[in-house]
Amino acid sequence: MKTNAKDYVSIAQQFFTAYDAHDVDGMLALCADGALGRYAPYGRESVVPIRGGIDVIWRAFPSAVPNFRVKVIELIPAGGNTVVIQAEMSGPIPAEVPGVAKKGQDVHIPHCYILRFGTDSKITRLDAYWDNTVLNSIKASGV
């Protein structure tokens, strides 16, 4: 069965619906064995396996930010086997960060994801970009 752009967009939506529900196993079910990911703010060469790498981060979010949310703004078929997603990650900051947010204040961080799919319609590559200003401010504050 040949997969088309609409199918990839639908799978991407399923992925982000699972992400918003903190359903990491559901997210992983949509990823191919051997899938790779890169969170660009961690460095250009930060490509790691999704399983045993990025999924550890996904599992940590709900503990660090219990009301962590994922809102898809737009899903854009980019041609071939690629979908670009504009999303917003949000949730309450767990501690006071002077000049950034008060404890418990919701912070919204825009993200851009690029998902590439294999012939089996599973995600084979995930690249994520976001504005790291808020996270850097939290880190600098020692929180």
C-alpha positions as CSV (number, residue, x, y, z in Angstrom):
1,M,0.0,0.0,0.0
2,K,1.4,3.4,-1.0
3,T,1.3,6.0,1.6
4,N,0.5,9.6,0.6
5,A,1.0,13.0,2.2
6,K,-2.4,12.9,3.9
7,D,-1.5,9.6,5.5
8,Y,1.8,11.0,6.8
9,V,-0.1,14.1,8.2
10,S,-2.6,11.8,9.9
11,I,0.2,9.7,11.5
12,A,2.0,12.9,12.6
13,Q,-1.3,14.1,14.3
14,Q,-1.6,10.7,16.0
15,F,2.0,11.1,17.3
16,F,1.3,14.6,18.7
17,T,-2.0,13.5,20.2
18,A,-0.1,10.7,22.1
19,Y,2.6,13.3,23.1
20,D,-0.1,15.6,24.6
21,A,-1.5,12.6,26.5
22,H,1.9,11.7,27.8
23,D,1.5,8.3,26.0
24,V,5.2,7.6,25.2
25,D,4.4,4.0,24.3
26,G,1.8,5.3,21.8
27,M,4.5,7.6,20.4
28,L,7.0,4.8,20.1
29,A,4.5,2.6,18.3
30,L,4.5,5.2,15.5
31,C,8.3,5.1,15.2
32,A,10.3,2.6,13.3
33,D,12.8,0.3,14.9
34,G,16.2,2.2,14.7
35,A,14.5,5.6,14.3
36,L,16.7,8.5,15.1
37,G,16.0,11.9,16.5
38,R,17.8,15.2,17.1
39,Y,16.8,18.0,19.5
40,A,18.7,20.8,17.7
41,P,19.3,23.1,20.7
42,Y,21.4,20.2,22.2
43,G,23.8,20.6,19.2
44,R,24.0,19.9,15.5
45,E,25.6,16.5,16.1
46,S,23.1,15.4,18.8
47,V,21.5,12.7,16.8
48,V,20.5,9.8,19.0
49,P,18.2,6.8,18.8
50,I,14.6,7.5,19.7
51,R,14.3,4.3,21.7
52,G,16.7,4.5,24.6
53,G,17.5,8.2,23.9
54,I,14.8,10.7,23.1
55,D,12.1,8.6,24.7
56,V,13.9,9.1,28.1
57,I,13.2,12.8,27.7
58,W,9.6,12.2,26.7
59,R,9.1,10.1,29.8
60,A,10.7,12.8,32.0
61,F,8.5,15.7,30.9
62,P,5.4,14.8,32.9
63,S,7.5,14.4,36.1
64,A,9.3,17.7,35.6
65,V,6.2,19.6,34.4
66,P,3.1,17.6,35.5
67,N,0.7,19.6,33.4
68,F,2.9,19.6,30.3
69,R,0.9,20.1,27.1
70,V,1.5,19.8,23.4
71,K,-0.7,21.9,21.0
72,V,-0.3,21.4,17.3
73,I,-0.6,24.7,15.4
74,E,-0.1,23.4,11.9
75,L,0.9,20.2,10.1
76,I,2.5,20.9,6.7
77,P,3.2,18.1,4.2
78,A,6.6,18.9,2.9
79,G,6.7,16.6,-0.1
80,G,7.8,13.0,-0.3
81,N,7.9,11.3,3.1
82,T,8.2,14.5,5.2
83,V,5.8,16.5,7.4
84,V,6.7,19.7,9.2
85,I,4.8,20.5,12.4
86,Q,4.5,23.8,14.2
87,A,3.6,23.1,17.8
88,E,3.6,24.8,21.1
89,M,4.8,23.0,24.3
90,S,3.5,24.5,27.5
91,G,3.2,23.9,31.2
92,P,3.7,25.5,34.6
93,I,7.2,26.3,35.6
94,P,8.1,24.3,38.7
95,A,9.9,27.1,40.5
96,E,10.4,30.9,40.4
97,V,12.7,32.1,37.6
98,P,13.3,35.8,38.2
99,G,12.6,37.8,35.1
100,V,11.1,34.8,33.3
101,A,8.2,33.3,35.1
102,K,6.7,32.9,38.6
103,K,6.4,29.5,40.1
104,G,3.4,27.7,38.6
105,Q,3.1,30.2,35.7
106,D,2.4,28.6,32.3
107,V,5.2,29.1,29.8
108,H,4.6,28.5,26.1
109,I,7.5,27.5,23.9
110,P,7.1,27.4,20.1
111,H,8.6,24.3,18.5
112,C,9.1,23.1,14.9
113,Y,9.4,19.4,14.2
114,I,10.4,17.7,11.0
115,L,9.2,14.1,10.8
116,R,10.4,11.7,8.1
117,F,8.6,8.4,7.4
118,G,9.8,5.1,6.1
119,T,8.1,2.9,3.5
120,D,6.2,1.2,6.4
121,S,4.7,4.6,7.3
122,K,6.6,4.7,10.6
123,I,8.6,7.7,11.7
124,T,12.3,7.1,10.9
125,R,13.7,10.5,11.8
126,L,12.5,13.3,14.1
127,D,14.2,16.7,14.2
128,A,13.0,19.3,16.7
129,Y,13.8,23.0,16.9
130,W,12.7,25.5,19.6
131,D,13.5,28.8,21.2
132,N,15.6,27.8,24.2
133,T,15.5,31.2,25.9
134,V,13.1,30.1,28.7
135,L,14.9,26.9,29.4
136,N,18.3,28.6,29.4
137,S,16.9,31.2,31.9
138,I,15.7,28.4,34.2
139,K,19.1,26.6,34.0
140,A,21.0,29.9,34.7
141,S,18.8,30.6,37.7
142,G,19.9,27.3,39.3
143,V,16.3,26.0,39.5
